[in-house]
Amino acid sequence: RDSYVQWLRFLWESYRTCLEVLKNNPKLEELYADTAKKTFAFCVRYKRKVEFRRLKDLLKTHLNVA
């Protein structure tokens, strides 16, 4: 169980980091959108409500800054 939770946490942090890196590069906008979709799918598949909310806030912040 612990390794499962750690794996989910690692996966979430990986997605979040990718989005942070991709947000400022207009050439990678399509990759950013694809990563965001995959991150939403991750949240739904593993029933990660807190991460879903954080993702929503993260994307909202990225849109407001851009």
Predicted model as a PDB file, atoms N, CA, C, CB and O in Angstrom, pLDDT in the B-factor column:
MODEL        1                                                                  
ATOM      1  N   ARG A   1       0.825  -1.203   0.000  1.00 76.00           N  
ATOM      2  CA  ARG A   1       0.000   0.000   0.000  1.00 76.00           C  
ATOM      3  C   ARG A   1       0.862   1.257   0.000  1.00 76.00           C  
ATOM      4  CB  ARG A   1      -0.935   0.004   1.209  1.00 76.00           C  
ATOM      5  O   ARG A   1       0.594   2.194  -0.751  1.00 76.00           O  
ATOM      6  N   ASP A   2       1.893   1.280   0.835  1.00 84.00           N  
ATOM      7  CA  ASP A   2       2.764   2.455   0.903  1.00 84.00           C  
ATOM      8  C   ASP A   2       3.460   2.731  -0.426  1.00 84.00           C  
ATOM      9  CB  ASP A   2       3.803   2.271   1.996  1.00 84.00           C  
ATOM     10  O   ASP A   2       3.550   3.879  -0.861  1.00 84.00           O  
ATOM     11  N   SER A   3       3.945   1.682  -1.061  1.00 87.00           N  
ATOM     12  CA  SER A   3       4.635   1.880  -2.335  1.00 87.00           C  
ATOM     13  C   SER A   3       3.653   2.378  -3.403  1.00 87.00           C  
ATOM     14  CB  SER A   3       5.311   0.565  -2.794  1.00 87.00           C  
ATOM     15  O   SER A   3       4.033   3.152  -4.281  1.00 87.00           O  
ATOM     16  N   TYR A   4       2.403   1.939  -3.330  1.00 89.00           N  
ATOM     17  CA  TYR A   4       1.373   2.397  -4.265  1.00 89.00           C  
ATOM     18  C   TYR A   4       1.136   3.898  -4.101  1.00 89.00           C  
ATOM     19  CB  TYR A   4       0.055   1.617  -4.047  1.00 89.00           C  
ATOM     20  O   TYR A   4       1.079   4.631  -5.089  1.00 89.00           O  
ATOM     21  N   VAL A   5       1.001   4.348  -2.870  1.00 90.00           N  
ATOM     22  CA  VAL A   5       0.771   5.768  -2.593  1.00 90.00           C  
ATOM     23  C   VAL A   5       1.990   6.584  -3.014  1.00 90.00           C  
ATOM     24  CB  VAL A   5       0.462   5.993  -1.090  1.00 90.00           C  
ATOM     25  O   VAL A   5       1.849   7.667  -3.581  1.00 90.00           O  
ATOM     26  N   GLN A   6       3.175   6.069  -2.740  1.00 93.00           N  
ATOM     27  CA  GLN A   6       4.397   6.767  -3.150  1.00 93.00           C  
ATOM     28  C   GLN A   6       4.485   6.869  -4.665  1.00 93.00           C  
ATOM     29  CB  GLN A   6       5.637   6.049  -2.601  1.00 93.00           C  
ATOM     30  O   GLN A   6       4.910   7.893  -5.200  1.00 93.00           O  
ATOM     31  N   TRP A   7       4.083   5.812  -5.354  1.00 94.00           N  
ATOM     32  CA  TRP A   7       4.104   5.822  -6.807  1.00 94.00           C  
ATOM     33  C   TRP A   7       3.132   6.868  -7.347  1.00 94.00           C  
ATOM     34  CB  TRP A   7       3.759   4.432  -7.358  1.00 94.00           C  
ATOM     35  O   TRP A   7       3.465   7.607  -8.274  1.00 94.00           O  
ATOM     36  N   LEU A   8       1.936   6.932  -6.773  1.00 94.00           N  
ATOM     37  CA  LEU A   8       0.957   7.935  -7.209  1.00 94.00           C  
ATOM     38  C   LEU A   8       1.470   9.343  -6.942  1.00 94.00           C  
ATOM     39  CB  LEU A   8      -0.390   7.722  -6.497  1.00 94.00           C  
ATOM     40  O   LEU A   8       1.303  10.236  -7.773  1.00 94.00           O  
ATOM     41  N   ARG A   9       2.084   9.541  -5.803  1.00 94.00           N  
ATOM     42  CA  ARG A   9       2.639  10.849  -5.467  1.00 94.00           C  
ATOM     43  C   ARG A   9       3.741  11.238  -6.448  1.00 94.00           C  
ATOM     44  CB  ARG A   9       3.182  10.849  -4.032  1.00 94.00           C  
ATOM     45  O   ARG A   9       3.801  12.379  -6.905  1.00 94.00           O  
ATOM     46  N   PHE A  10       4.617  10.275  -6.768  1.00 96.00           N  
ATOM     47  CA  PHE A  10       5.684  10.529  -7.726  1.00 96.00           C  
ATOM     48  C   PHE A  10       5.117  10.874  -9.098  1.00 96.00           C  
ATOM     49  CB  PHE A  10       6.606   9.317  -7.827  1.00 96.00           C  
ATOM     50  O   PHE A  10       5.587  11.807  -9.750  1.00 96.00           O  
ATOM     51  N   LEU A  11       4.118  10.130  -9.534  1.00 95.00           N  
ATOM     52  CA  LEU A  11       3.504  10.380 -10.833  1.00 95.00           C  
ATOM     53  C   LEU A  11       2.870  11.762 -10.883  1.00 95.00           C  
ATOM     54  CB  LEU A  11       2.458   9.312 -11.142  1.00 95.00           C  
ATOM     55  O   LEU A  11       3.018  12.478 -11.873  1.00 95.00           O  
ATOM     56  N   TRP A  12       2.166  12.143  -9.822  1.00 95.00           N  
ATOM     57  CA  TRP A  12       1.557  13.466  -9.752  1.00 95.00           C  
ATOM     58  C   TRP A  12       2.629  14.557  -9.839  1.00 95.00           C  
ATOM     59  CB  TRP A  12       0.744  13.615  -8.450  1.00 95.00           C  
ATOM     60  O   TRP A  12       2.485  15.513 -10.602  1.00 95.00           O  
ATOM     61  N   GLU A  13       3.691  14.414  -9.066  1.00 96.00           N  
ATOM     62  CA  GLU A  13       4.762  15.411  -9.074  1.00 96.00           C  
ATOM     63  C   GLU A  13       5.433  15.490 -10.444  1.00 96.00           C  
ATOM     64  CB  GLU A  13       5.803  15.084  -7.997  1.00 96.00           C  
ATOM     65  O   GLU A  13       5.841  16.570 -10.871  1.00 96.00           O  
ATOM     66  N   SER A  14       5.549  14.369 -11.127  1.00 96.00           N  
ATOM     67  CA  SER A  14       6.131  14.351 -12.470  1.00 96.00           C  
ATOM     68  C   SER A  14       5.262  15.124 -13.450  1.00 96.00           C  
ATOM     69  CB  SER A  14       6.316  12.909 -12.956  1.00 96.00           C  
ATOM     70  O   SER A  14       5.763  15.939 -14.225  1.00 96.00           O  
ATOM     71  N   TYR A  15       3.959  14.867 -13.415  1.00 96.00           N  
ATOM     72  CA  TYR A  15       3.038  15.613 -14.279  1.00 96.00           C  
ATOM     73  C   TYR A  15       3.090  17.111 -13.986  1.00 96.00           C  
ATOM     74  CB  TYR A  15       1.606  15.096 -14.103  1.00 96.00           C  
ATOM     75  O   TYR A  15       3.148  17.930 -14.903  1.00 96.00           O  
ATOM     76  N   ARG A  16       3.067  17.458 -12.701  1.00 95.00           N  
ATOM     77  CA  ARG A  16       3.073  18.857 -12.301  1.00 95.00           C  
ATOM     78  C   ARG A  16       4.350  19.558 -12.764  1.00 95.00           C  
ATOM     79  CB  ARG A  16       2.927  18.973 -10.783  1.00 95.00           C  
ATOM     80  O   ARG A  16       4.305  20.687 -13.254  1.00 95.00           O  
ATOM     81  N   THR A  17       5.480  18.883 -12.606  1.00 96.00           N  
ATOM     82  CA  THR A  17       6.757  19.452 -13.029  1.00 96.00           C  
ATOM     83  C   THR A  17       6.799  19.644 -14.537  1.00 96.00           C  
ATOM     84  CB  THR A  17       7.912  18.559 -12.582  1.00 96.00           C  
ATOM     85  O   THR A  17       7.287  20.666 -15.020  1.00 96.00           O  
ATOM     86  N   CYS A  18       6.296  18.677 -15.280  1.00 95.00           N  
ATOM     87  CA  CYS A  18       6.243  18.806 -16.741  1.00 95.00           C  
ATOM     88  C   CYS A  18       5.417  20.019 -17.152  1.00 95.00           C  
ATOM     89  CB  CYS A  18       5.658  17.534 -17.373  1.00 95.00           C  
ATOM     90  O   CYS A  18       5.820  20.779 -18.033  1.00 95.00           O  
ATOM     91  N   LEU A  19       4.284  20.198 -16.526  1.00 95.00           N  
ATOM     92  CA  LEU A  19       3.439  21.348 -16.849  1.00 95.00           C  
ATOM     93  C   LEU A  19       4.143  22.660 -16.528  1.00 95.00           C  
ATOM     94  CB  LEU A  19       2.115  21.268 -16.088  1.00 95.00           C  
ATOM     95  O   LEU A  19       4.039  23.625 -17.285  1.00 95.00           O  
ATOM     96  N   GLU A  20       4.852  22.696 -15.418  1.00 94.00           N  
ATOM     97  CA  GLU A  20       5.591  23.911 -15.045  1.00 94.00           C  
ATOM     98  C   GLU A  20       6.682  24.229 -16.068  1.00 94.00           C  
ATOM     99  CB  GLU A  20       6.215  23.751 -13.643  1.00 94.00           C  
ATOM    100  O   GLU A  20       6.889  25.391 -16.416  1.00 94.00           O  
ATOM    101  N   VAL A  21       7.371  23.209 -16.545  1.00 94.00           N  
ATOM    102  CA  VAL A  21       8.452  23.410 -17.510  1.00 94.00           C  
ATOM    103  C   VAL A  21       7.898  23.837 -18.868  1.00 94.00           C  
ATOM    104  CB  VAL A  21       9.285  22.125 -17.657  1.00 94.00           C  
ATOM    105  O   VAL A  21       8.479  24.690 -19.539  1.00 94.00           O  
ATOM    106  N   LEU A  22       6.785  23.249 -19.266  1.00 94.00           N  
ATOM    107  CA  LEU A  22       6.230  23.508 -20.604  1.00 94.00           C  
ATOM    108  C   LEU A  22       5.435  24.805 -20.706  1.00 94.00           C  
ATOM    109  CB  LEU A  22       5.349  22.366 -21.008  1.00 94.00           C  
ATOM    110  O   LEU A  22       5.186  25.275 -21.816  1.00 94.00           O  
ATOM    111  N   LYS A  23       5.035  25.387 -19.604  1.00 92.00           N  
ATOM    112  CA  LYS A  23       4.092  26.506 -19.629  1.00 92.00           C  
ATOM    113  C   LYS A  23       4.605  27.744 -20.360  1.00 92.00           C  
ATOM    114  CB  LYS A  23       3.736  26.881 -18.233  1.00 92.00           C  
ATOM    115  O   LYS A  23       3.804  28.492 -20.922  1.00 92.00           O  
ATOM    116  N   ASN A  24       5.903  27.978 -20.369  1.00 88.00           N  
ATOM    117  CA  ASN A  24       6.434  29.221 -20.931  1.00 88.00           C  
ATOM    118  C   ASN A  24       6.963  29.099 -22.347  1.00 88.00           C  
ATOM    119  CB  ASN A  24       7.516  29.727 -20.063  1.00 88.00           C  
ATOM    120  O   ASN A  24       7.527  30.057 -22.877  1.00 88.00           O  
ATOM    121  N   ASN A  25       6.797  27.958 -22.963  1.00 89.00           N  
ATOM    122  CA  ASN A  25       7.342  27.767 -24.303  1.00 89.00           C  
ATOM    123  C   ASN A  25       6.211  27.620 -25.321  1.00 89.00           C  
ATOM    124  CB  ASN A  25       8.266  26.531 -24.342  1.00 89.00           C  
ATOM    125  O   ASN A  25       5.563  26.575 -25.383  1.00 89.00           O  
ATOM    126  N   PRO A  26       5.973  28.666 -26.120  1.00 89.00           N  
ATOM    127  CA  PRO A  26       4.878  28.625 -27.103  1.00 89.00           C  
ATOM    128  C   PRO A  26       5.025  27.502 -28.136  1.00 89.00           C  
ATOM    129  CB  PRO A  26       4.794  29.952 -27.823  1.00 89.00           C  
ATOM    130  O   PRO A  26       4.026  27.014 -28.664  1.00 89.00           O  
ATOM    131  N   LYS A  27       6.252  27.094 -28.423  1.00 94.00           N  
ATOM    132  CA  LYS A  27       6.471  26.025 -29.404  1.00 94.00           C  
ATOM    133  C   LYS A  27       5.992  24.676 -28.870  1.00 94.00           C  
ATOM    134  CB  LYS A  27       7.959  25.942 -29.778  1.00 94.00           C  
ATOM    135  O   LYS A  27       5.713  23.762 -29.646  1.00 94.00           O  
ATOM    136  N   LEU A  28       5.898  24.552 -27.553  1.00 93.00           N  
ATOM    137  CA  LEU A  28       5.499  23.292 -26.936  1.00 93.00           C  
ATOM    138  C   LEU A  28       4.073  23.331 -26.409  1.00 93.00           C  
ATOM    139  CB  LEU A  28       6.445  22.945 -25.814  1.00 93.00           C  
ATOM    140  O   LEU A  28       3.703  22.544 -25.538  1.00 93.00           O  
ATOM    141  N   GLU A  29       3.282  24.245 -26.935  1.00 93.00           N  
ATOM    142  CA  GLU A  29       1.901  24.416 -26.465  1.00 93.00           C  
ATOM    143  C   GLU A  29       1.061  23.147 -26.649  1.00 93.00           C  
ATOM    144  CB  GLU A  29       1.242  25.578 -27.202  1.00 93.00           C  
ATOM    145  O   GLU A  29       0.256  22.797 -25.786  1.00 93.00           O  
ATOM    146  N   GLU A  30       1.252  22.473 -27.764  1.00 95.00           N  
ATOM    147  CA  GLU A  30       0.501  21.241 -28.025  1.00 95.00           C  
ATOM    148  C   GLU A  30       0.882  20.140 -27.026  1.00 95.00           C  
ATOM    149  CB  GLU A  30       0.755  20.756 -29.470  1.00 95.00           C  
ATOM    150  O   GLU A  30       0.025  19.391 -26.556  1.00 95.00           O  
ATOM    151  N   LEU A  31       2.159  20.056 -26.716  1.00 96.00           N  
ATOM    152  CA  LEU A  31       2.628  19.082 -25.727  1.00 96.00           C  
ATOM    153  C   LEU A  31       2.089  19.430 -24.337  1.00 96.00           C  
ATOM    154  CB  LEU A  31       4.175  19.031 -25.706  1.00 96.00           C  
ATOM    155  O   LEU A  31       1.741  18.541 -23.560  1.00 96.00           O  
ATOM    156  N   TYR A  32       2.023  20.718 -24.033  1.00 95.00           N  
ATOM    157  CA  TYR A  32       1.457  21.175 -22.755  1.00 95.00           C  
ATOM    158  C   TYR A  32      -0.008  20.729 -22.657  1.00 95.00           C  
ATOM    159  CB  TYR A  32       1.569  22.734 -22.621  1.00 95.00           C  
ATOM    160  O   TYR A  32      -0.425  20.196 -21.628  1.00 95.00           O  
ATOM    161  N   ALA A  33      -0.775  20.942 -23.709  1.00 96.00           N  
ATOM    162  CA  ALA A  33      -2.193  20.562 -23.710  1.00 96.00           C  
ATOM    163  C   ALA A  33      -2.349  19.051 -23.559  1.00 96.00           C  
ATOM    164  CB  ALA A  33      -2.880  21.039 -25.005  1.00 96.00           C  
ATOM    165  O   ALA A  33      -3.217  18.585 -22.822  1.00 96.00           O  
ATOM    166  N   ASP A  34      -1.518  18.296 -24.250  1.00 97.00           N  
ATOM    167  CA  ASP A  34      -1.575  16.836 -24.156  1.00 97.00           C  
ATOM    168  C   ASP A  34      -1.223  16.361 -22.745  1.00 97.00           C  
ATOM    169  CB  ASP A  34      -0.623  16.198 -25.181  1.00 97.00           C  
ATOM    170  O   ASP A  34      -1.852  15.444 -22.218  1.00 97.00           O  
ATOM    171  N   THR A  35      -0.226  16.982 -22.146  1.00 96.00           N  
ATOM    172  CA  THR A  35       0.166  16.632 -20.774  1.00 96.00           C  
ATOM    173  C   THR A  35      -0.946  16.974 -19.794  1.00 96.00           C  
ATOM    174  CB  THR A  35       1.463  17.362 -20.376  1.00 96.00           C  
ATOM    175  O   THR A  35      -1.208  16.212 -18.863  1.00 96.00           O  
ATOM    176  N   ALA A  36      -1.602  18.112 -19.993  1.00 96.00           N  
ATOM    177  CA  ALA A  36      -2.709  18.495 -19.120  1.00 96.00           C  
ATOM    178  C   ALA A  36      -3.853  17.481 -19.217  1.00 96.00           C  
ATOM    179  CB  ALA A  36      -3.214  19.906 -19.482  1.00 96.00           C  
ATOM    180  O   ALA A  36      -4.448  17.113 -18.205  1.00 96.00           O  
ATOM    181  N   LYS A  37      -4.155  17.034 -20.437  1.00 97.00           N  
ATOM    182  CA  LYS A  37      -5.205  16.024 -20.615  1.00 97.00           C  
ATOM    183  C   LYS A  37      -4.847  14.715 -19.912  1.00 97.00           C  
ATOM    184  CB  LYS A  37      -5.445  15.764 -22.107  1.00 97.00           C  
ATOM    185  O   LYS A  37      -5.688  14.095 -19.261  1.00 97.00           O  
ATOM    186  N   LYS A  38      -3.591  14.311 -20.055  1.00 96.00           N  
ATOM    187  CA  LYS A  38      -3.143  13.076 -19.399  1.00 96.00           C  
ATOM    188  C   LYS A  38      -3.179  13.209 -17.884  1.00 96.00           C  
ATOM    189  CB  LYS A  38      -1.728  12.713 -19.854  1.00 96.00           C  
ATOM    190  O   LYS A  38      -3.464  12.245 -17.174  1.00 96.00           O  
ATOM    191  N   THR A  39      -2.890  14.408 -17.397  1.00 96.00           N  
ATOM    192  CA  THR A  39      -2.927  14.633 -15.953  1.00 96.00           C  
ATOM    193  C   THR A  39      -4.364  14.573 -15.440  1.00 96.00           C  
ATOM    194  CB  THR A  39      -2.289  15.991 -15.600  1.00 96.00           C  
ATOM    195  O   THR A  39      -4.619  14.011 -14.375  1.00 96.00           O  
ATOM    196  N   PHE A  40      -5.299  15.146 -16.189  1.00 96.00           N  
ATOM    197  CA  PHE A  40      -6.714  15.027 -15.814  1.00 96.00           C  
ATOM    198  C   PHE A  40      -7.147  13.563 -15.806  1.00 96.00           C  
ATOM    199  CB  PHE A  40      -7.602  15.840 -16.783  1.00 96.00           C  
ATOM    200  O   PHE A  40      -7.852  13.121 -14.898  1.00 96.00           O  
ATOM    201  N   ALA A  41      -6.719  12.812 -16.825  1.00 96.00           N  
ATOM    202  CA  ALA A  41      -7.072  11.391 -16.899  1.00 96.00           C  
ATOM    203  C   ALA A  41      -6.486  10.621 -15.709  1.00 96.00           C  
ATOM    204  CB  ALA A  41      -6.571  10.780 -18.229  1.00 96.00           C  
ATOM    205  O   ALA A  41      -7.140   9.731 -15.164  1.00 96.00           O  
ATOM    206  N   PHE A  42      -5.271  10.958 -15.311  1.00 95.00           N  
ATOM    207  CA  PHE A  42      -4.648  10.347 -14.140  1.00 95.00           C  
ATOM    208  C   PHE A  42      -5.503  10.597 -12.890  1.00 95.00           C  
ATOM    209  CB  PHE A  42      -3.216  10.903 -13.936  1.00 95.00           C  
ATOM    210  O   PHE A  42      -5.759   9.681 -12.109  1.00 95.00           O  
ATOM    211  N   CYS A  43      -5.933  11.836 -12.719  1.00 95.00           N  
ATOM    212  CA  CYS A  43      -6.741  12.190 -11.542  1.00 95.00           C  
ATOM    213  C   CYS A  43      -8.067  11.421 -11.518  1.00 95.00           C  
ATOM    214  CB  CYS A  43      -7.014  13.704 -11.522  1.00 95.00           C  
ATOM    215  O   CYS A  43      -8.509  10.957 -10.468  1.00 95.00           O  
ATOM    216  N   VAL A  44      -8.676  11.299 -12.666  1.00 96.00           N  
ATOM    217  CA  VAL A  44      -9.960  10.591 -12.742  1.00 96.00           C  
ATOM    218  C   VAL A  44      -9.753   9.093 -12.523  1.00 96.00           C  
ATOM    219  CB  VAL A  44     -10.643  10.845 -14.111  1.00 96.00           C  
ATOM    220  O   VAL A  44     -10.486   8.466 -11.758  1.00 96.00           O  
ATOM    221  N   ARG A  45      -8.764   8.530 -13.189  1.00 95.00           N  
ATOM    222  CA  ARG A  45      -8.536   7.081 -13.104  1.00 95.00           C  
ATOM    223  C   ARG A  45      -8.230   6.618 -11.680  1.00 95.00           C  
ATOM    224  CB  ARG A  45      -7.393   6.682 -14.023  1.00 95.00           C  
ATOM    225  O   ARG A  45      -8.711   5.575 -11.238  1.00 95.00           O  
ATOM    226  N   TYR A  46      -7.423   7.409 -10.969  1.00 94.00           N  
ATOM    227  CA  TYR A  46      -7.018   7.007  -9.620  1.00 94.00           C  
ATOM    228  C   TYR A  46      -7.791   7.734  -8.523  1.00 94.00           C  
ATOM    229  CB  TYR A  46      -5.540   7.251  -9.437  1.00 94.00           C  
ATOM    230  O   TYR A  46      -7.433   7.673  -7.347  1.00 94.00           O  
ATOM    231  N   LYS A  47      -8.870   8.432  -8.933  1.00 94.00           N  
ATOM    232  CA  LYS A  47      -9.762   9.119  -7.980  1.00 94.00           C  
ATOM    233  C   LYS A  47      -8.984  10.052  -7.053  1.00 94.00           C  
ATOM    234  CB  LYS A  47     -10.542   8.093  -7.145  1.00 94.00           C  
ATOM    235  O   LYS A  47      -9.127  10.002  -5.831  1.00 94.00           O  
ATOM    236  N   ARG A  48      -8.159  10.904  -7.665  1.00 94.00           N  
ATOM    237  CA  ARG A  48      -7.315  11.836  -6.913  1.00 94.00           C  
ATOM    238  C   ARG A  48      -7.991  13.214  -6.904  1.00 94.00           C  
ATOM    239  CB  ARG A  48      -5.871  11.922  -7.535  1.00 94.00           C  
ATOM    240  O   ARG A  48      -7.669  14.081  -7.716  1.00 94.00           O  
ATOM    241  N   LYS A  49      -8.923  13.395  -5.979  1.00 95.00           N  
ATOM    242  CA  LYS A  49      -9.714  14.625  -5.923  1.00 95.00           C  
ATOM    243  C   LYS A  49      -8.876  15.845  -5.557  1.00 95.00           C  
ATOM    244  CB  LYS A  49     -10.839  14.468  -4.925  1.00 95.00           C  
ATOM    245  O   LYS A  49      -9.054  16.918  -6.132  1.00 95.00           O  
ATOM    246  N   VAL A  50      -7.969  15.683  -4.611  1.00 95.00           N  
ATOM    247  CA  VAL A  50      -7.132  16.815  -4.182  1.00 95.00           C  
ATOM    248  C   VAL A  50      -6.217  17.251  -5.328  1.00 95.00           C  
ATOM    249  CB  VAL A  50      -6.286  16.435  -2.927  1.00 95.00           C  
ATOM    250  O   VAL A  50      -6.077  18.445  -5.596  1.00 95.00           O  
ATOM    251  N   GLU A  51      -5.601  16.289  -5.996  1.00 95.00           N  
ATOM    252  CA  GLU A  51      -4.729  16.614  -7.118  1.00 95.00           C  
ATOM    253  C   GLU A  51      -5.529  17.225  -8.271  1.00 95.00           C  
ATOM    254  CB  GLU A  51      -3.982  15.359  -7.593  1.00 95.00           C  
ATOM    255  O   GLU A  51      -5.032  18.108  -8.970  1.00 95.00           O  
ATOM    256  N   PHE A  52      -6.752  16.763  -8.469  1.00 96.00           N  
ATOM    257  CA  PHE A  52      -7.609  17.330  -9.506  1.00 96.00           C  
ATOM    258  C   PHE A  52      -7.846  18.819  -9.235  1.00 96.00           C  
ATOM    259  CB  PHE A  52      -8.957  16.569  -9.577  1.00 96.00           C  
ATOM    260  O   PHE A  52      -7.776  19.644 -10.145  1.00 96.00           O  
ATOM    261  N   ARG A  53      -8.124  19.146  -7.980  1.00 96.00           N  
ATOM    262  CA  ARG A  53      -8.334  20.540  -7.593  1.00 96.00           C  
ATOM    263  C   ARG A  53      -7.054  21.358  -7.779  1.00 96.00           C  
ATOM    264  CB  ARG A  53      -8.808  20.623  -6.134  1.00 96.00           C  
ATOM    265  O   ARG A  53      -7.089  22.490  -8.262  1.00 96.00           O  
ATOM    266  N   ARG A  54      -5.933  20.765  -7.389  1.00 95.00           N  
ATOM    267  CA  ARG A  54      -4.639  21.448  -7.554  1.00 95.00           C  
ATOM    268  C   ARG A  54      -4.317  21.672  -9.024  1.00 95.00           C  
ATOM    269  CB  ARG A  54      -3.516  20.638  -6.895  1.00 95.00           C  
ATOM    270  O   ARG A  54      -3.790  22.720  -9.398  1.00 95.00           O  
ATOM    271  N   LEU A  55      -4.634  20.688  -9.852  1.00 96.00           N  
ATOM    272  CA  LEU A  55      -4.406  20.821 -11.291  1.00 96.00           C  
ATOM    273  C   LEU A  55      -5.262  21.941 -11.858  1.00 96.00           C  
ATOM    274  CB  LEU A  55      -4.710  19.498 -12.016  1.00 96.00           C  
ATOM    275  O   LEU A  55      -4.792  22.745 -12.664  1.00 96.00           O  
ATOM    276  N   LYS A  56      -6.504  21.989 -11.440  1.00 96.00           N  
ATOM    277  CA  LYS A  56      -7.396  23.057 -11.896  1.00 96.00           C  
ATOM    278  C   LYS A  56      -6.812  24.420 -11.537  1.00 96.00           C  
ATOM    279  CB  LYS A  56      -8.804  22.896 -11.277  1.00 96.00           C  
ATOM    280  O   LYS A  56      -6.783  25.325 -12.371  1.00 96.00           O  
ATOM    281  N   ASP A  57      -6.352  24.563 -10.308  1.00 96.00           N  
ATOM    282  CA  ASP A  57      -5.771  25.828  -9.860  1.00 96.00           C  
ATOM    283  C   ASP A  57      -4.472  26.150 -10.601  1.00 96.00           C  
ATOM    284  CB  ASP A  57      -5.514  25.783  -8.358  1.00 96.00           C  
ATOM    285  O   ASP A  57      -4.219  27.305 -10.943  1.00 96.00           O  
ATOM    286  N   LEU A  58      -3.655  25.128 -10.845  1.00 94.00           N  
ATOM    287  CA  LEU A  58      -2.399  25.319 -11.559  1.00 94.00           C  
ATOM    288  C   LEU A  58      -2.656  25.819 -12.987  1.00 94.00           C  
ATOM    289  CB  LEU A  58      -1.596  24.005 -11.587  1.00 94.00           C  
ATOM    290  O   LEU A  58      -2.022  26.771 -13.442  1.00 94.00           O  
ATOM    291  N   LEU A  59      -3.589  25.166 -13.681  1.00 94.00           N  
ATOM    292  CA  LEU A  59      -3.900  25.577 -15.057  1.00 94.00           C  
ATOM    293  C   LEU A  59      -4.513  26.972 -15.093  1.00 94.00           C  
ATOM    294  CB  LEU A  59      -4.854  24.571 -15.712  1.00 94.00           C  
ATOM    295  O   LEU A  59      -4.232  27.762 -15.994  1.00 94.00           O  
ATOM    296  N   LYS A  60      -5.341  27.259 -14.117  1.00 95.00           N  
ATOM    297  CA  LYS A  60      -5.952  28.580 -14.027  1.00 95.00           C  
ATOM    298  C   LYS A  60      -4.880  29.651 -13.837  1.00 95.00           C  
ATOM    299  CB  LYS A  60      -6.968  28.627 -12.871  1.00 95.00           C  
ATOM    300  O   LYS A  60      -4.941  30.715 -14.453  1.00 95.00           O  
ATOM    301  N   THR A  61      -3.903  29.364 -12.987  1.00 93.00           N  
ATOM    302  CA  THR A  61      -2.795  30.303 -12.763  1.00 93.00           C  
ATOM    303  C   THR A  61      -1.986  30.476 -14.039  1.00 93.00           C  
ATOM    304  CB  THR A  61      -1.882  29.812 -11.615  1.00 93.00           C  
ATOM    305  O   THR A  61      -1.633  31.601 -14.391  1.00 93.00           O  
ATOM    306  N   HIS A  62      -1.687  29.395 -14.735  1.00 91.00           N  
ATOM    307  CA  HIS A  62      -0.924  29.482 -15.975  1.00 91.00           C  
ATOM    308  C   HIS A  62      -1.671  30.317 -17.013  1.00 91.00           C  
ATOM    309  CB  HIS A  62      -0.637  28.079 -16.527  1.00 91.00           C  
ATOM    310  O   HIS A  62      -1.052  31.099 -17.735  1.00 91.00           O  
ATOM    311  N   LEU A  63      -2.980  30.164 -17.097  1.00 88.00           N  
ATOM    312  CA  LEU A  63      -3.753  30.942 -18.061  1.00 88.00           C  
ATOM    313  C   LEU A  63      -3.784  32.417 -17.698  1.00 88.00           C  
ATOM    314  CB  LEU A  63      -5.168  30.405 -18.155  1.00 88.00           C  
ATOM    315  O   LEU A  63      -3.724  33.274 -18.580  1.00 88.00           O  
ATOM    316  N   ASN A  64      -3.877  32.721 -16.412  1.00 90.00           N  
ATOM    317  CA  ASN A  64      -3.914  34.116 -15.979  1.00 90.00           C  
ATOM    318  C   ASN A  64      -2.573  34.816 -16.195  1.00 90.00           C  
ATOM    319  CB  ASN A  64      -4.307  34.195 -14.511  1.00 90.00           C  
ATOM    320  O   ASN A  64      -2.540  36.011 -16.490  1.00 90.00           O  
ATOM    321  N   VAL A  65      -1.476  34.086 -16.052  1.00 83.00           N  
ATOM    322  CA  VAL A  65      -0.150  34.676 -16.235  1.00 83.00           C  
ATOM    323  C   VAL A  65       0.154  34.872 -17.710  1.00 83.00           C  
ATOM    324  CB  VAL A  65       0.926  33.798 -15.589  1.00 83.00           C  
ATOM    325  O   VAL A  65       0.812  35.840 -18.089  1.00 83.00           O  
ATOM    326  N   ALA A  66      -0.320  33.963 -18.538  1.00 70.00           N  
ATOM    327  CA  ALA A  66      -0.042  34.037 -19.986  1.00 70.00           C  
ATOM    328  C   ALA A  66      -0.824  35.118 -20.591  1.00 70.00           C  
ATOM    329  CB  ALA A  66      -0.348  32.736 -20.689  1.00 70.00           C  
ATOM    330  O   ALA A  66      -0.733  35.345 -21.798  1.00 70.00           O  
TER     331      ALA A  66                                                      
ENDMDL                                                                          
END                                                                             
